[in-house]
Amino acid sequence: MDQIKKFLQKLNHKNKEDLKVILDKITSRDLTFLDVRKIKGRNNYYRVRQRNYRIIFYMDINRVEIVFAGRRDDNTYKGF
């Protein structure tokens, strides 16, 4: 989560607030009106797209864990 906090600190105010709202929705399991897709080949891993930003998270019955938040690039989905 420290990596995500560092990333959010570098953003301008509007983008920061938009992504914080999305992070709060993910942690509360309210995925309505979000662009959520399952990551192929991975069980219980999903991504949310917001403009050129991606949030990757793990969700099962018991927990939700934010794995990555950052700008979309060639290495975004590697390492999962």
Phi and psi restraints in degrees (range 20) as a CNS / XPLOR table:
assign (resid 1 and name C) (resid 2 and name N)
       (resid 2 and name CA) (resid 2 and name C) 1.0 -63.1 20.0 2
assign (resid 2 and name N) (resid 2 and name CA)
       (resid 2 and name C) (resid 3 and name N) 1.0 -37.8 20.0 2
assign (resid 2 and name C) (resid 3 and name N)
       (resid 3 and name CA) (resid 3 and name C) 1.0 -61.9 20.0 2
assign (resid 3 and name N) (resid 3 and name CA)
       (resid 3 and name C) (resid 4 and name N) 1.0 -38.5 20.0 2
assign (resid 3 and name C) (resid 4 and name N)
       (resid 4 and name CA) (resid 4 and name C) 1.0 -68.9 20.0 2
assign (resid 4 and name N) (resid 4 and name CA)
       (resid 4 and name C) (resid 5 and name N) 1.0 -40.5 20.0 2
assign (resid 4 and name C) (resid 5 and name N)
       (resid 5 and name CA) (resid 5 and name C) 1.0 -63.3 20.0 2
assign (resid 5 and name N) (resid 5 and name CA)
       (resid 5 and name C) (resid 6 and name N) 1.0 -41.9 20.0 2
assign (resid 5 and name C) (resid 6 and name N)
       (resid 6 and name CA) (resid 6 and name C) 1.0 -62.4 20.0 2
assign (resid 6 and name N) (resid 6 and name CA)
       (resid 6 and name C) (resid 7 and name N) 1.0 -41.7 20.0 2
assign (resid 6 and name C) (resid 7 and name N)
       (resid 7 and name CA) (resid 7 and name C) 1.0 -62.6 20.0 2
assign (resid 7 and name N) (resid 7 and name CA)
       (resid 7 and name C) (resid 8 and name N) 1.0 -44.6 20.0 2
assign (resid 7 and name C) (resid 8 and name N)
       (resid 8 and name CA) (resid 8 and name C) 1.0 -65.0 20.0 2
assign (resid 8 and name N) (resid 8 and name CA)
       (resid 8 and name C) (resid 9 and name N) 1.0 -34.2 20.0 2
assign (resid 8 and name C) (resid 9 and name N)
       (resid 9 and name CA) (resid 9 and name C) 1.0 -64.2 20.0 2
assign (resid 9 and name N) (resid 9 and name CA)
       (resid 9 and name C) (resid 10 and name N) 1.0 -28.3 20.0 2
assign (resid 9 and name C) (resid 10 and name N)
       (resid 10 and name CA) (resid 10 and name C) 1.0 -80.7 20.0 2
assign (resid 10 and name N) (resid 10 and name CA)
       (resid 10 and name C) (resid 11 and name N) 1.0 -12.6 20.0 2
assign (resid 10 and name C) (resid 11 and name N)
       (resid 11 and name CA) (resid 11 and name C) 1.0 -83.9 20.0 2
assign (resid 11 and name N) (resid 11 and name CA)
       (resid 11 and name C) (resid 12 and name N) 1.0 159.1 20.0 2
assign (resid 11 and name C) (resid 12 and name N)
       (resid 12 and name CA) (resid 12 and name C) 1.0 -72.7 20.0 2
assign (resid 12 and name N) (resid 12 and name CA)
       (resid 12 and name C) (resid 13 and name N) 1.0 169.1 20.0 2
assign (resid 12 and name C) (resid 13 and name N)
       (resid 13 and name CA) (resid 13 and name C) 1.0 -60.1 20.0 2
assign (resid 13 and name N) (resid 13 and name CA)
       (resid 13 and name C) (resid 14 and name N) 1.0 -45.3 20.0 2
assign (resid 13 and name C) (resid 14 and name N)
       (resid 14 and name CA) (resid 14 and name C) 1.0 -63.8 20.0 2
assign (resid 14 and name N) (resid 14 and name CA)
       (resid 14 and name C) (resid 15 and name N) 1.0 -48.2 20.0 2
assign (resid 14 and name C) (resid 15 and name N)
       (resid 15 and name CA) (resid 15 and name C) 1.0 -63.5 20.0 2
assign (resid 15 and name N) (resid 15 and name CA)
       (resid 15 and name C) (resid 16 and name N) 1.0 -38.9 20.0 2
assign (resid 15 and name C) (resid 16 and name N)
       (resid 16 and name CA) (resid 16 and name C) 1.0 -61.3 20.0 2
assign (resid 16 and name N) (resid 16 and name CA)
       (resid 16 and name C) (resid 17 and name N) 1.0 -46.4 20.0 2
assign (resid 16 and name C) (resid 17 and name N)
       (resid 17 and name CA) (resid 17 and name C) 1.0 -66.0 20.0 2
assign (resid 17 and name N) (resid 17 and name CA)
       (resid 17 and name C) (resid 18 and name N) 1.0 -40.0 20.0 2
assign (resid 17 and name C) (resid 18 and name N)
       (resid 18 and name CA) (resid 18 and name C) 1.0 -61.0 20.0 2
assign (resid 18 and name N) (resid 18 and name CA)
       (resid 18 and name C) (resid 19 and name N) 1.0 -45.5 20.0 2
assign (resid 18 and name C) (resid 19 and name N)
       (resid 19 and name CA) (resid 19 and name C) 1.0 -71.2 20.0 2
assign (resid 19 and name N) (resid 19 and name CA)
       (resid 19 and name C) (resid 20 and name N) 1.0 -32.3 20.0 2
assign (resid 19 and name C) (resid 20 and name N)
       (resid 20 and name CA) (resid 20 and name C) 1.0 -64.5 20.0 2
assign (resid 20 and name N) (resid 20 and name CA)
       (resid 20 and name C) (resid 21 and name N) 1.0 -39.1 20.0 2
assign (resid 20 and name C) (resid 21 and name N)
       (resid 21 and name CA) (resid 21 and name C) 1.0 -62.7 20.0 2
assign (resid 21 and name N) (resid 21 and name CA)
       (resid 21 and name C) (resid 22 and name N) 1.0 -43.1 20.0 2
assign (resid 21 and name C) (resid 22 and name N)
       (resid 22 and name CA) (resid 22 and name C) 1.0 -64.4 20.0 2
assign (resid 22 and name N) (resid 22 and name CA)
       (resid 22 and name C) (resid 23 and name N) 1.0 -43.7 20.0 2
assign (resid 22 and name C) (resid 23 and name N)
       (resid 23 and name CA) (resid 23 and name C) 1.0 -60.9 20.0 2
assign (resid 23 and name N) (resid 23 and name CA)
       (resid 23 and name C) (resid 24 and name N) 1.0 -40.5 20.0 2
assign (resid 23 and name C) (resid 24 and name N)
       (resid 24 and name CA) (resid 24 and name C) 1.0 -64.5 20.0 2
assign (resid 24 and name N) (resid 24 and name CA)
       (resid 24 and name C) (resid 25 and name N) 1.0 -39.4 20.0 2
assign (resid 24 and name C) (resid 25 and name N)
       (resid 25 and name CA) (resid 25 and name C) 1.0 -64.9 20.0 2
assign (resid 25 and name N) (resid 25 and name CA)
       (resid 25 and name C) (resid 26 and name N) 1.0 -41.4 20.0 2
assign (resid 25 and name C) (resid 26 and name N)
       (resid 26 and name CA) (resid 26 and name C) 1.0 -63.9 20.0 2
assign (resid 26 and name N) (resid 26 and name CA)
       (resid 26 and name C) (resid 27 and name N) 1.0 -47.1 20.0 2
assign (resid 26 and name C) (resid 27 and name N)
       (resid 27 and name CA) (resid 27 and name C) 1.0 -66.8 20.0 2
assign (resid 27 and name N) (resid 27 and name CA)
       (resid 27 and name C) (resid 28 and name N) 1.0 -26.0 20.0 2
assign (resid 27 and name C) (resid 28 and name N)
       (resid 28 and name CA) (resid 28 and name C) 1.0 -92.9 20.0 2
assign (resid 28 and name N) (resid 28 and name CA)
       (resid 28 and name C) (resid 29 and name N) 1.0 4.7 20.0 2
assign (resid 28 and name C) (resid 29 and name N)
       (resid 29 and name CA) (resid 29 and name C) 1.0 64.6 20.0 2
assign (resid 29 and name N) (resid 29 and name CA)
       (resid 29 and name C) (resid 30 and name N) 1.0 24.9 20.0 2
assign (resid 29 and name C) (resid 30 and name N)
       (resid 30 and name CA) (resid 30 and name C) 1.0 -99.9 20.0 2
assign (resid 30 and name N) (resid 30 and name CA)
       (resid 30 and name C) (resid 31 and name N) 1.0 89.3 20.0 2
assign (resid 30 and name C) (resid 31 and name N)
       (resid 31 and name CA) (resid 31 and name C) 1.0 -97.5 20.0 2
assign (resid 31 and name N) (resid 31 and name CA)
       (resid 31 and name C) (resid 32 and name N) 1.0 11.9 20.0 2
assign (resid 31 and name C) (resid 32 and name N)
       (resid 32 and name CA) (resid 32 and name C) 1.0 -68.8 20.0 2
assign (resid 32 and name N) (resid 32 and name CA)
       (resid 32 and name C) (resid 33 and name N) 1.0 141.9 20.0 2
assign (resid 32 and name C) (resid 33 and name N)
       (resid 33 and name CA) (resid 33 and name C) 1.0 66.7 20.0 2
assign (resid 33 and name N) (resid 33 and name CA)
       (resid 33 and name C) (resid 34 and name N) 1.0 17.1 20.0 2
assign (resid 33 and name C) (resid 34 and name N)
       (resid 34 and name CA) (resid 34 and name C) 1.0 -109.0 20.0 2
assign (resid 34 and name N) (resid 34 and name CA)
       (resid 34 and name C) (resid 35 and name N) 1.0 147.7 20.0 2
assign (resid 34 and name C) (resid 35 and name N)
       (resid 35 and name CA) (resid 35 and name C) 1.0 -84.9 20.0 2
assign (resid 35 and name N) (resid 35 and name CA)
       (resid 35 and name C) (resid 36 and name N) 1.0 83.9 20.0 2
assign (resid 35 and name C) (resid 36 and name N)
       (resid 36 and name CA) (resid 36 and name C) 1.0 -104.8 20.0 2
assign (resid 36 and name N) (resid 36 and name CA)
       (resid 36 and name C) (resid 37 and name N) 1.0 134.0 20.0 2
assign (resid 36 and name C) (resid 37 and name N)
       (resid 37 and name CA) (resid 37 and name C) 1.0 -137.4 20.0 2
assign (resid 37 and name N) (resid 37 and name CA)
       (resid 37 and name C) (resid 38 and name N) 1.0 146.5 20.0 2
assign (resid 37 and name C) (resid 38 and name N)
       (resid 38 and name CA) (resid 38 and name C) 1.0 -75.3 20.0 2
assign (resid 38 and name N) (resid 38 and name CA)
       (resid 38 and name C) (resid 39 and name N) 1.0 141.7 20.0 2
assign (resid 38 and name C) (resid 39 and name N)
       (resid 39 and name CA) (resid 39 and name C) 1.0 -83.3 20.0 2
assign (resid 39 and name N) (resid 39 and name CA)
       (resid 39 and name C) (resid 40 and name N) 1.0 124.9 20.0 2
assign (resid 39 and name C) (resid 40 and name N)
       (resid 40 and name CA) (resid 40 and name C) 1.0 -61.6 20.0 2
assign (resid 40 and name N) (resid 40 and name CA)
       (resid 40 and name C) (resid 41 and name N) 1.0 138.1 20.0 2
assign (resid 40 and name C) (resid 41 and name N)
       (resid 41 and name CA) (resid 41 and name C) 1.0 80.8 20.0 2
assign (resid 41 and name N) (resid 41 and name CA)
       (resid 41 and name C) (resid 42 and name N) 1.0 1.6 20.0 2
assign (resid 41 and name C) (resid 42 and name N)
       (resid 42 and name CA) (resid 42 and name C) 1.0 -126.2 20.0 2
assign (resid 42 and name N) (resid 42 and name CA)
       (resid 42 and name C) (resid 43 and name N) 1.0 129.4 20.0 2
assign (resid 42 and name C) (resid 43 and name N)
       (resid 43 and name CA) (resid 43 and name C) 1.0 -80.2 20.0 2
assign (resid 43 and name N) (resid 43 and name CA)
       (resid 43 and name C) (resid 44 and name N) 1.0 130.3 20.0 2
assign (resid 43 and name C) (resid 44 and name N)
       (resid 44 and name CA) (resid 44 and name C) 1.0 67.0 20.0 2
assign (resid 44 and name N) (resid 44 and name CA)
       (resid 44 and name C) (resid 45 and name N) 1.0 16.5 20.0 2
assign (resid 44 and name C) (resid 45 and name N)
       (resid 45 and name CA) (resid 45 and name C) 1.0 -105.6 20.0 2
assign (resid 45 and name N) (resid 45 and name CA)
       (resid 45 and name C) (resid 46 and name N) 1.0 134.0 20.0 2
assign (resid 45 and name C) (resid 46 and name N)
       (resid 46 and name CA) (resid 46 and name C) 1.0 -134.7 20.0 2
assign (resid 46 and name N) (resid 46 and name CA)
       (resid 46 and name C) (resid 47 and name N) 1.0 161.9 20.0 2
assign (resid 46 and name C) (resid 47 and name N)
       (resid 47 and name CA) (resid 47 and name C) 1.0 -130.7 20.0 2
assign (resid 47 and name N) (resid 47 and name CA)
       (resid 47 and name C) (resid 48 and name N) 1.0 148.5 20.0 2
assign (resid 47 and name C) (resid 48 and name N)
       (resid 48 and name CA) (resid 48 and name C) 1.0 -117.0 20.0 2
assign (resid 48 and name N) (resid 48 and name CA)
       (resid 48 and name C) (resid 49 and name N) 1.0 133.1 20.0 2
assign (resid 48 and name C) (resid 49 and name N)
       (resid 49 and name CA) (resid 49 and name C) 1.0 -107.2 20.0 2
assign (resid 49 and name N) (resid 49 and name CA)
       (resid 49 and name C) (resid 50 and name N) 1.0 128.1 20.0 2
assign (resid 49 and name C) (resid 50 and name N)
       (resid 50 and name CA) (resid 50 and name C) 1.0 -135.1 20.0 2
assign (resid 50 and name N) (resid 50 and name CA)
       (resid 50 and name C) (resid 51 and name N) 1.0 104.1 20.0 2
assign (resid 50 and name C) (resid 51 and name N)
       (resid 51 and name CA) (resid 51 and name C) 1.0 50.2 20.0 2
assign (resid 51 and name N) (resid 51 and name CA)
       (resid 51 and name C) (resid 52 and name N) 1.0 -121.6 20.0 2
assign (resid 51 and name C) (resid 52 and name N)
       (resid 52 and name CA) (resid 52 and name C) 1.0 -99.4 20.0 2
assign (resid 52 and name N) (resid 52 and name CA)
       (resid 52 and name C) (resid 53 and name N) 1.0 21.1 20.0 2
assign (resid 52 and name C) (resid 53 and name N)
       (resid 53 and name CA) (resid 53 and name C) 1.0 -107.8 20.0 2
assign (resid 53 and name N) (resid 53 and name CA)
       (resid 53 and name C) (resid 54 and name N) 1.0 149.4 20.0 2
assign (resid 53 and name C) (resid 54 and name N)
       (resid 54 and name CA) (resid 54 and name C) 1.0 -129.7 20.0 2
assign (resid 54 and name N) (resid 54 and name CA)
       (resid 54 and name C) (resid 55 and name N) 1.0 140.0 20.0 2
assign (resid 54 and name C) (resid 55 and name N)
       (resid 55 and name CA) (resid 55 and name C) 1.0 -122.3 20.0 2
assign (resid 55 and name N) (resid 55 and name CA)
       (resid 55 and name C) (resid 56 and name N) 1.0 121.4 20.0 2
assign (resid 55 and name C) (resid 56 and name N)
       (resid 56 and name CA) (resid 56 and name C) 1.0 -109.1 20.0 2
assign (resid 56 and name N) (resid 56 and name CA)
       (resid 56 and name C) (resid 57 and name N) 1.0 132.4 20.0 2
assign (resid 56 and name C) (resid 57 and name N)
       (resid 57 and name CA) (resid 57 and name C) 1.0 -141.7 20.0 2
assign (resid 57 and name N) (resid 57 and name CA)
       (resid 57 and name C) (resid 58 and name N) 1.0 158.3 20.0 2
assign (resid 57 and name C) (resid 58 and name N)
       (resid 58 and name CA) (resid 58 and name C) 1.0 -107.7 20.0 2
assign (resid 58 and name N) (resid 58 and name CA)
       (resid 58 and name C) (resid 59 and name N) 1.0 132.4 20.0 2
assign (resid 58 and name C) (resid 59 and name N)
       (resid 59 and name CA) (resid 59 and name C) 1.0 -142.3 20.0 2
assign (resid 59 and name N) (resid 59 and name CA)
       (resid 59 and name C) (resid 60 and name N) 1.0 126.0 20.0 2
assign (resid 59 and name C) (resid 60 and name N)
       (resid 60 and name CA) (resid 60 and name C) 1.0 -132.1 20.0 2
assign (resid 60 and name N) (resid 60 and name CA)
       (resid 60 and name C) (resid 61 and name N) 1.0 -165.8 20.0 2
assign (resid 60 and name C) (resid 61 and name N)
       (resid 61 and name CA) (resid 61 and name C) 1.0 -63.7 20.0 2
assign (resid 61 and name N) (resid 61 and name CA)
       (resid 61 and name C) (resid 62 and name N) 1.0 -36.9 20.0 2
assign (resid 61 and name C) (resid 62 and name N)
       (resid 62 and name CA) (resid 62 and name C) 1.0 -93.2 20.0 2
assign (resid 62 and name N) (resid 62 and name CA)
       (resid 62 and name C) (resid 63 and name N) 1.0 -28.0 20.0 2
assign (resid 62 and name C) (resid 63 and name N)
       (resid 63 and name CA) (resid 63 and name C) 1.0 -151.0 20.0 2
assign (resid 63 and name N) (resid 63 and name CA)
       (resid 63 and name C) (resid 64 and name N) 1.0 161.8 20.0 2
assign (resid 63 and name C) (resid 64 and name N)
       (resid 64 and name CA) (resid 64 and name C) 1.0 -128.1 20.0 2
assign (resid 64 and name N) (resid 64 and name CA)
       (resid 64 and name C) (resid 65 and name N) 1.0 130.6 20.0 2
assign (resid 64 and name C) (resid 65 and name N)
       (resid 65 and name CA) (resid 65 and name C) 1.0 -133.2 20.0 2
assign (resid 65 and name N) (resid 65 and name CA)
       (resid 65 and name C) (resid 66 and name N) 1.0 124.6 20.0 2
assign (resid 65 and name C) (resid 66 and name N)
       (resid 66 and name CA) (resid 66 and name C) 1.0 -79.3 20.0 2
assign (resid 66 and name N) (resid 66 and name CA)
       (resid 66 and name C) (resid 67 and name N) 1.0 122.1 20.0 2
assign (resid 66 and name C) (resid 67 and name N)
       (resid 67 and name CA) (resid 67 and name C) 1.0 -97.0 20.0 2
assign (resid 67 and name N) (resid 67 and name CA)
       (resid 67 and name C) (resid 68 and name N) 1.0 -39.8 20.0 2
assign (resid 67 and name C) (resid 68 and name N)
       (resid 68 and name CA) (resid 68 and name C) 1.0 -151.4 20.0 2
assign (resid 68 and name N) (resid 68 and name CA)
       (resid 68 and name C) (resid 69 and name N) 1.0 141.5 20.0 2
assign (resid 68 and name C) (resid 69 and name N)
       (resid 69 and name CA) (resid 69 and name C) 1.0 -141.3 20.0 2
assign (resid 69 and name N) (resid 69 and name CA)
       (resid 69 and name C) (resid 70 and name N) 1.0 125.9 20.0 2
assign (resid 69 and name C) (resid 70 and name N)
       (resid 70 and name CA) (resid 70 and name C) 1.0 -179.9 20.0 2
assign (resid 70 and name N) (resid 70 and name CA)
       (resid 70 and name C) (resid 71 and name N) 1.0 -177.0 20.0 2
assign (resid 70 and name C) (resid 71 and name N)
       (resid 71 and name CA) (resid 71 and name C) 1.0 -73.7 20.0 2
assign (resid 71 and name N) (resid 71 and name CA)
       (resid 71 and name C) (resid 72 and name N) 1.0 147.2 20.0 2
assign (resid 71 and name C) (resid 72 and name N)
       (resid 72 and name CA) (resid 72 and name C) 1.0 -74.0 20.0 2
assign (resid 72 and name N) (resid 72 and name CA)
       (resid 72 and name C) (resid 73 and name N) 1.0 127.0 20.0 2
assign (resid 72 and name C) (resid 73 and name N)
       (resid 73 and name CA) (resid 73 and name C) 1.0 -149.0 20.0 2
assign (resid 73 and name N) (resid 73 and name CA)
       (resid 73 and name C) (resid 74 and name N) 1.0 -171.4 20.0 2
assign (resid 73 and name C) (resid 74 and name N)
       (resid 74 and name CA) (resid 74 and name C) 1.0 -65.9 20.0 2
assign (resid 74 and name N) (resid 74 and name CA)
       (resid 74 and name C) (resid 75 and name N) 1.0 -22.7 20.0 2
assign (resid 74 and name C) (resid 75 and name N)
       (resid 75 and name CA) (resid 75 and name C) 1.0 -103.6 20.0 2
assign (resid 75 and name N) (resid 75 and name CA)
       (resid 75 and name C) (resid 76 and name N) 1.0 8.3 20.0 2
assign (resid 75 and name C) (resid 76 and name N)
       (resid 76 and name CA) (resid 76 and name C) 1.0 -60.1 20.0 2
assign (resid 76 and name N) (resid 76 and name CA)
       (resid 76 and name C) (resid 77 and name N) 1.0 -44.3 20.0 2
assign (resid 76 and name C) (resid 77 and name N)
       (resid 77 and name CA) (resid 77 and name C) 1.0 -98.0 20.0 2
assign (resid 77 and name N) (resid 77 and name CA)
       (resid 77 and name C) (resid 78 and name N) 1.0 5.5 20.0 2
assign (resid 77 and name C) (resid 78 and name N)
       (resid 78 and name CA) (resid 78 and name C) 1.0 -82.3 20.0 2
assign (resid 78 and name N) (resid 78 and name CA)
       (resid 78 and name C) (resid 79 and name N) 1.0 145.1 20.0 2
assign (resid 78 and name C) (resid 79 and name N)
       (resid 79 and name CA) (resid 79 and name C) 1.0 92.5 20.0 2
assign (resid 79 and name N) (resid 79 and name CA)
       (resid 79 and name C) (resid 80 and name N) 1.0 9.8 20.0 2
